[in-house]
Amino acid sequence: MSEILKLQPAEAYQKMSEGAVFIDIIDEEGFSVVAYDGVESTQVTLLQLLEKLQWMEREPYYIAGGFDEATGFKAANLLHHQGFENVGYIAGGVQAWFQDGFPVKYNVNGGCGTGDCSSGSCGTGFDEEDGMGGCGGCSCGH
């Protein structure tokens, strides 16, 4: 029988670069103050994940992450108990991800989560000089 793996951020990043599917668990209101950056992910609440299980492929390796370690573990545990054999979660959550040097993005006024840092405005439509703040904390410094 498979087990749920507790992955350090570097291990999780390596698995994602090898094709693992990353699921970023956000709060029940559908909001995340800080999110993982630099990796492809799907942001869902635990309830939304539960609703999507029947359509998800069983073969990929799934990694769950959230604001804290418990959130990622809950999602990985849900997948595991629904018959998904290759699951893990990020030890320490997004804080550990950031502390290990991986980029994060901050969702200030709903902006950062919708764009990317390469544009210089992180998707908010405002530059830093506009006084509207850009993202106020993307890993790119905007």
Backbone bond lengths (Angstrom), bond angles and torsions (degrees), N, CA, C in turn:
res aa  C-N    CA-C-N  psi(-1)  N-CA   C-N-CA  omega(-1)  CA-C   N-CA-C  phi
1 M - - - 1.452 - - 1.525 109.44 -
2 S 1.280 116.24 141.21 1.462 120.86 179.97 1.523 110.60 -75.18
3 E 1.303 114.49 166.69 1.457 119.82 177.49 1.520 109.79 -131.90
4 I 1.295 115.36 162.72 1.460 121.50 177.28 1.515 107.72 -83.70
5 L 1.326 116.82 126.26 1.450 120.13 -178.71 1.529 111.63 -95.05
6 K 1.303 115.04 133.75 1.458 122.19 172.76 1.523 106.24 -92.02
7 L 1.332 116.11 110.68 1.460 121.94 -173.14 1.521 111.46 -105.32
8 Q 1.306 116.24 131.73 1.453 120.53 171.16 1.534 106.80 -68.39
9 P 1.332 118.40 154.62 1.468 119.63 -176.95 1.532 114.31 -51.07
10 A 1.326 118.64 -42.27 1.465 120.39 -179.75 1.527 111.40 -64.96
11 E 1.329 116.90 -38.09 1.464 120.41 177.20 1.524 110.63 -65.50
12 A 1.323 115.97 -43.03 1.463 120.57 179.08 1.527 110.76 -62.91
13 Y 1.328 116.49 -44.66 1.460 121.19 179.71 1.533 110.25 -60.15
14 Q 1.328 116.62 -42.76 1.459 120.84 179.30 1.524 110.70 -61.35
15 K 1.329 117.15 -45.67 1.465 120.72 179.36 1.530 111.10 -62.94
16 M 1.343 116.59 -38.28 1.462 119.79 178.54 1.526 110.42 -65.67
17 S 1.330 117.02 -38.63 1.463 119.31 178.89 1.523 111.30 -68.50
18 E 1.327 116.62 -18.91 1.465 121.76 177.25 1.527 112.00 -94.26
19 G 1.338 117.91 4.16 1.461 120.92 174.20 1.514 116.76 113.63
20 A 1.325 118.16 1.00 1.465 119.43 177.43 1.527 109.55 -64.15
21 V 1.315 115.94 147.01 1.461 122.51 179.60 1.520 108.18 -91.85
22 F 1.332 116.21 127.19 1.460 121.35 -178.29 1.522 110.20 -102.21
23 I 1.320 115.45 129.50 1.459 121.96 177.78 1.526 107.69 -116.88
24 D 1.317 116.29 117.23 1.468 123.08 179.68 1.529 107.80 -96.20
25 I 1.315 116.52 112.76 1.463 121.45 -177.34 1.530 109.48 -86.05
26 I 1.324 115.37 123.79 1.463 121.23 179.05 1.525 109.40 -108.16
27 D 1.322 116.78 170.76 1.470 119.57 -175.99 1.529 111.12 -69.60
28 E 1.315 115.44 168.64 1.469 121.39 -173.35 1.533 113.64 -65.09
29 E 1.321 117.48 -17.60 1.466 120.23 175.97 1.521 110.90 -84.82
30 G 1.336 116.06 -1.67 1.461 119.72 178.93 1.505 113.34 81.13
31 F 1.324 117.50 28.87 1.459 120.80 -176.39 1.514 109.76 -129.42
32 S 1.296 116.00 147.75 1.449 122.42 175.28 1.514 108.09 -136.22
33 V 1.322 117.15 122.91 1.459 120.93 179.92 1.522 110.12 -68.20
34 V 1.308 115.96 -39.20 1.461 121.15 179.72 1.528 107.60 -135.33
35 A 1.324 115.64 140.70 1.463 120.13 -176.99 1.524 109.97 -133.15
36 Y 1.304 115.60 159.05 1.450 122.15 176.61 1.523 108.08 -67.00
37 D 1.315 116.56 143.12 1.455 121.33 178.95 1.524 107.70 -128.46
38 G 1.310 116.49 159.13 1.453 120.70 177.32 1.518 114.53 84.95
39 V 1.330 117.27 1.36 1.464 121.22 177.08 1.521 108.66 -136.53
40 E 1.314 115.09 149.56 1.458 119.79 176.45 1.524 108.07 -75.24
41 S 1.335 116.72 132.16 1.461 119.22 -178.72 1.518 110.93 -147.97
42 T 1.310 113.22 164.92 1.451 122.03 171.35 1.514 106.96 -115.62
43 Q 1.325 117.31 125.60 1.462 120.75 177.90 1.520 109.11 -96.74
44 V 1.327 115.84 123.54 1.463 122.09 178.56 1.521 109.23 -145.65
45 T 1.319 115.55 159.31 1.463 120.45 170.17 1.531 107.10 -83.62
46 L 1.320 116.59 167.60 1.466 119.24 176.48 1.523 111.35 -60.65
47 L 1.324 116.78 -38.91 1.463 120.30 178.58 1.529 110.86 -64.20
48 Q 1.325 117.46 -42.70 1.464 120.24 178.08 1.527 111.17 -63.36
49 L 1.340 116.35 -37.89 1.459 119.86 176.86 1.522 110.62 -61.48
50 L 1.309 116.09 -44.86 1.463 120.99 178.40 1.533 110.83 -58.52
51 E 1.333 116.45 -41.12 1.462 120.91 -179.83 1.527 112.43 -68.09
52 K 1.332 117.89 -28.13 1.464 122.22 -176.22 1.522 113.68 -89.37
53 L 1.319 117.77 -11.29 1.468 121.25 -173.91 1.516 113.88 -52.62
54 Q 1.310 117.46 -41.27 1.459 119.90 -175.35 1.528 113.31 -65.81
55 W 1.323 118.05 -19.52 1.465 121.26 -179.49 1.518 113.12 -102.66
56 M 1.310 117.16 -5.03 1.461 120.05 -176.91 1.524 110.87 -81.65
57 E 1.332 115.38 141.61 1.458 120.96 175.86 1.525 108.91 -69.56
58 R 1.308 116.46 146.76 1.473 121.05 -177.49 1.529 112.76 -88.18
59 E 1.317 118.51 -22.00 1.454 121.76 -171.47 1.530 116.16 -74.53
60 P 1.316 120.60 -41.09 1.463 116.74 -174.11 1.529 111.85 -63.24
61 Y 1.312 113.55 160.50 1.460 119.66 171.29 1.529 106.02 -82.62
62 Y 1.313 117.48 129.83 1.463 121.93 179.55 1.521 109.69 -109.78
63 I 1.319 115.24 134.82 1.461 122.03 175.03 1.516 107.23 -120.95
64 A 1.322 115.54 128.81 1.463 121.03 178.48 1.518 109.30 -107.54
65 G 1.302 114.48 141.69 1.455 120.70 176.37 1.505 108.56 -141.16
66 G 1.287 116.02 156.93 1.449 120.96 178.40 1.503 109.54 -154.48
67 F 1.318 115.14 -169.02 1.454 119.43 179.86 1.517 110.32 -60.47
68 D 1.325 116.46 -40.81 1.459 120.61 178.59 1.519 109.74 -128.39
69 E 1.310 115.95 173.45 1.455 120.81 -177.60 1.523 112.55 -63.24
70 A 1.344 116.91 -38.30 1.468 120.73 -177.40 1.525 111.85 -61.07
71 T 1.318 117.39 -38.24 1.466 120.91 -179.74 1.526 110.87 -64.34
72 G 1.325 116.59 -45.77 1.461 120.24 177.52 1.515 111.63 -62.83
73 F 1.339 116.24 -40.44 1.467 119.76 179.09 1.529 110.89 -64.03
74 K 1.330 117.84 -42.47 1.465 120.47 179.33 1.528 110.98 -57.91
75 A 1.333 116.54 -43.89 1.464 120.32 -179.93 1.527 111.21 -66.52
76 A 1.332 116.83 -44.17 1.464 120.48 178.76 1.524 110.60 -63.69
77 N 1.321 116.75 -39.66 1.457 121.72 178.46 1.536 110.81 -63.86
78 L 1.327 116.28 -41.66 1.460 121.14 177.21 1.528 110.08 -59.83
79 L 1.323 116.96 -47.84 1.460 120.46 178.84 1.529 110.91 -60.91
80 H 1.312 115.90 -46.25 1.464 121.05 -178.07 1.531 111.41 -59.37
81 H 1.306 117.00 -45.03 1.462 120.63 -178.04 1.531 113.32 -75.51
82 Q 1.319 116.26 -8.19 1.457 120.10 174.51 1.530 111.28 -100.57
83 G 1.325 116.27 12.57 1.458 120.48 173.80 1.510 116.35 97.91
84 F 1.320 118.43 3.67 1.459 120.94 176.31 1.528 107.26 -80.25
85 E 1.323 116.63 122.47 1.461 120.04 -172.91 1.519 114.10 -90.45
86 N 1.300 118.75 -26.39 1.464 122.18 -175.65 1.522 110.09 -109.52
87 V 1.323 115.41 85.72 1.470 119.82 -178.42 1.520 110.90 -134.75
88 G 1.320 113.83 151.29 1.450 121.52 176.02 1.513 109.41 -152.75
89 Y 1.310 115.88 174.03 1.461 121.39 177.73 1.525 108.79 -142.46
90 I 1.318 115.48 159.10 1.459 120.75 -177.01 1.525 109.97 -86.17
91 A 1.322 115.44 118.02 1.460 121.82 177.85 1.531 109.12 -63.27
92 G 1.312 116.24 126.02 1.459 120.63 177.54 1.514 115.19 86.75
93 G 1.324 117.59 -6.36 1.459 120.64 177.42 1.516 113.41 65.88
94 V 1.319 114.69 -157.36 1.463 120.65 -174.37 1.530 112.08 -66.51
95 Q 1.323 117.56 -28.06 1.465 119.69 178.28 1.531 110.56 -65.15
96 A 1.323 117.49 -44.48 1.463 121.15 177.51 1.525 110.48 -64.95
97 W 1.338 116.16 -38.05 1.473 121.95 177.25 1.533 109.06 -56.09
98 F 1.328 115.75 -48.47 1.469 121.48 -179.28 1.528 111.07 -67.25
99 Q 1.326 117.28 -44.82 1.469 121.30 -178.46 1.523 112.13 -63.31
100 D 1.328 116.72 -26.70 1.461 120.35 177.59 1.527 112.31 -85.79
101 G 1.326 117.02 6.97 1.459 120.97 173.78 1.509 116.08 92.63
102 F 1.332 117.90 8.83 1.456 119.94 177.88 1.526 109.32 -90.21
103 P 1.337 118.03 147.88 1.462 120.81 -174.92 1.527 114.04 -72.81
104 V 1.309 114.26 148.05 1.465 122.33 173.77 1.518 107.82 -128.47
105 K 1.316 115.26 164.63 1.460 120.28 174.79 1.520 107.72 -131.77
106 Y 1.319 114.55 140.92 1.455 121.14 -178.27 1.513 109.64 -100.73
107 N 1.308 116.89 135.87 1.454 122.52 -179.88 1.528 109.25 -97.28
108 V 1.314 116.00 79.92 1.448 121.56 177.40 1.523 107.53 -94.34
109 N 1.312 117.80 123.52 1.466 123.03 -177.09 1.531 111.66 57.23
110 G 1.330 116.53 29.49 1.457 120.45 176.31 1.504 114.55 72.78
111 G 1.325 119.64 9.36 1.443 120.92 -171.49 1.508 117.05 -83.47
112 C 1.296 117.38 -53.84 1.456 120.38 -167.43 1.512 113.44 -62.62
113 G 1.282 118.50 -36.53 1.447 120.29 -175.52 1.506 113.67 -66.62
114 T 1.326 117.84 -9.47 1.449 119.79 -175.29 1.518 113.27 -107.37
115 G 1.305 119.07 -0.28 1.454 119.70 -177.77 1.503 111.60 -136.76
116 D 1.336 115.58 -165.29 1.447 117.74 175.36 1.509 109.28 -135.51
117 C 1.300 115.41 156.07 1.462 121.26 -172.02 1.519 112.90 -69.99
118 S 1.321 119.08 -19.07 1.458 120.43 -176.40 1.522 112.45 -65.31
119 S 1.335 117.40 -21.07 1.457 120.31 -178.19 1.523 112.24 -79.17
120 G 1.324 117.61 -15.29 1.457 120.66 -177.56 1.506 112.45 86.39
121 S 1.320 118.39 -10.31 1.456 120.09 177.86 1.514 111.74 -124.90
122 C 1.303 116.96 -0.55 1.469 122.80 176.10 1.517 113.47 56.12
123 G 1.305 117.69 26.72 1.450 120.14 173.52 1.510 115.50 87.71
124 T 1.329 118.27 3.78 1.454 119.55 -177.96 1.517 112.00 -85.40
125 G 1.329 116.09 -19.56 1.456 119.41 -175.34 1.518 112.17 87.74
126 F 1.317 117.31 -0.58 1.459 121.48 -179.69 1.516 109.77 -123.78
127 D 1.309 116.31 138.96 1.453 120.69 171.96 1.516 107.96 -88.40
128 E 1.329 115.68 166.63 1.462 119.83 179.61 1.531 111.26 -57.46
129 E 1.331 116.20 -36.15 1.462 120.13 -176.52 1.523 112.83 -69.67
130 D 1.326 118.48 -16.99 1.455 121.79 -177.66 1.524 113.12 -71.67
131 G 1.316 116.54 -10.62 1.456 118.95 -179.85 1.513 113.43 78.36
132 M 1.324 117.52 1.17 1.452 120.87 178.21 1.506 110.02 -94.82
133 G 1.321 116.61 -6.11 1.444 120.45 168.26 1.508 118.26 95.47
134 G 1.316 120.74 -2.94 1.459 117.19 -175.70 1.515 108.73 53.53
135 C 1.304 117.35 -134.43 1.458 121.04 179.56 1.506 112.48 -93.50
136 G 1.293 117.20 -17.50 1.456 119.43 -179.29 1.505 113.08 65.30
137 G 1.342 118.25 31.92 1.435 117.11 174.52 1.502 117.61 148.12
138 C 1.324 120.06 21.49 1.456 120.12 174.27 1.525 109.34 -62.45
139 S 1.313 116.04 161.90 1.448 119.66 178.63 1.514 111.65 -61.89
140 C 1.347 116.79 -19.02 1.463 119.81 179.11 1.533 111.32 -82.34
141 G 1.307 118.28 -5.39 1.464 121.59 177.95 1.505 114.34 97.96
142 H 1.310 119.63 -0.13 1.464 122.56 178.74 1.502 111.06 -87.68
